[in-house]
Amino acid sequence: MPSKIVMLDQKGDPAEIYCPVCGQPVFENEGTSALCSHILFTYVDLAGEFGYVNQELQELAEGARGYSDVWGVCPVEVLMLSIDRPDAFCLAVTTSGLACGPMSATAYVGFKFTPEPE
């Protein structure tokens, strides 16, 4: 069963993204990830790369990157189709506004509702 992607659009400045399970912020001020145990991956379309990928998904993320390079699709969509976890979903937050013209950016964060055992 493919995992879900929830798309949210926001006008103006980027909103803080918080983990829906534990409430920790996903990105710190400098864009670094807080890396709570519920995060599977982070991806920002302007950078065009994964900022963080959970160890269990490293191989799948590499395959998604390769597939997206060849076929021109978003690697997050490919990765989400490959994740076989019923507790996984992706939150995609698109912010838009004006800079020197219209501009938008999307931050994708993959979550799981079940943390890894410690």
C-alpha positions as CSV (number, residue, x, y, z in Angstrom):
1,M,0.0,0.0,0.0
2,P,1.6,3.3,-1.0
3,S,2.0,5.9,1.7
4,K,0.1,9.2,1.6
5,I,1.2,12.7,0.7
6,V,-0.8,15.5,2.3
7,M,-0.4,18.8,0.4
8,L,-0.8,22.2,2.1
9,D,-0.6,25.6,0.4
10,Q,0.3,28.7,2.3
11,K,0.7,32.3,1.2
12,G,3.5,34.4,2.6
13,D,6.4,33.4,4.8
14,P,7.2,29.7,5.4
15,A,5.4,28.3,8.4
16,E,7.1,26.3,11.1
17,I,6.6,22.5,10.6
18,Y,6.1,20.5,13.7
19,C,6.1,16.7,14.2
20,P,2.4,15.7,14.5
21,V,3.4,12.9,16.9
22,C,5.7,14.6,19.5
23,G,5.3,18.3,18.6
24,Q,9.1,19.0,18.1
25,P,9.9,21.5,15.3
26,V,11.3,19.8,12.2
27,F,13.6,22.6,11.1
28,E,15.7,24.7,13.4
29,N,16.5,28.4,12.5
30,E,19.3,27.5,10.1
31,G,17.2,24.8,8.3
32,T,18.9,22.0,10.1
33,S,16.6,19.2,11.2
34,A,15.8,18.5,14.8
35,L,15.5,14.8,13.9
36,C,12.9,13.5,16.3
37,S,12.5,9.7,16.0
38,H,9.3,10.1,13.9
39,I,11.0,11.8,10.9
40,L,11.7,9.5,7.9
41,F,13.1,12.2,5.6
42,T,13.2,15.9,4.7
43,Y,13.3,17.3,1.1
44,V,13.2,20.9,-0.1
45,D,12.4,21.3,-3.8
46,L,14.6,24.5,-4.2
47,A,17.6,22.6,-3.0
48,G,16.6,19.6,-5.1
49,E,17.9,17.1,-2.6
50,F,17.1,15.2,0.6
51,G,18.3,17.1,3.6
52,Y,17.9,14.0,5.8
53,V,17.0,10.3,5.2
54,N,16.3,7.8,7.9
55,Q,18.8,4.9,7.8
56,E,16.1,2.4,6.9
57,L,15.3,4.4,3.7
58,Q,18.7,5.2,2.4
59,E,18.7,2.7,-0.4
60,L,15.1,3.6,-1.4
61,A,16.0,7.3,-1.5
62,E,19.0,6.6,-3.7
63,G,16.7,4.7,-6.1
64,A,14.1,7.5,-6.0
65,R,16.8,10.0,-6.9
66,G,18.0,8.0,-9.8
67,Y,14.5,7.4,-11.1
68,S,13.6,11.0,-10.8
69,D,16.7,12.1,-12.7
70,V,15.8,9.8,-15.6
71,W,12.0,10.4,-15.7
72,G,11.8,13.9,-14.4
73,V,9.4,13.2,-11.5
74,C,9.7,14.4,-7.9
75,P,11.9,12.0,-5.9
76,V,9.6,12.3,-2.9
77,E,6.6,10.9,-4.9
78,V,8.8,7.9,-6.0
79,L,10.1,7.4,-2.5
80,M,6.6,7.5,-1.0
81,L,5.4,4.8,-3.5
82,S,8.3,2.6,-2.3
83,I,7.7,2.9,1.5
84,D,5.9,-0.1,2.8
85,R,4.8,1.2,6.2
86,P,1.2,1.6,7.1
87,D,2.1,4.3,9.6
88,A,4.0,6.6,7.2
89,F,2.9,9.8,5.5
90,C,4.4,12.9,4.0
91,L,3.5,16.4,4.7
92,A,4.2,18.8,1.8
93,V,4.0,22.5,2.6
94,T,4.1,24.9,-0.3
95,T,4.7,28.5,0.4
96,S,4.2,31.2,-2.3
97,G,4.6,34.9,-2.6
98,L,6.4,37.6,-4.5
99,A,10.2,38.2,-4.6
100,C,11.3,39.7,-7.9
101,G,8.3,37.9,-9.3
102,P,6.1,35.0,-8.3
103,M,7.9,32.4,-6.3
104,S,7.1,29.2,-4.5
105,A,8.9,26.5,-2.6
106,T,7.8,23.2,-1.2
107,A,9.2,21.4,1.9
108,Y,8.4,17.7,2.2
109,V,8.7,15.9,5.5
110,G,8.1,12.2,5.8
111,F,6.8,11.0,9.2
112,K,6.0,7.7,10.9
113,F,3.7,7.3,13.8
114,T,5.7,4.5,15.4
115,P,9.1,5.5,16.8
116,E,12.0,3.1,16.6
117,P,12.6,1.0,19.8
118,E,15.4,2.4,22.0
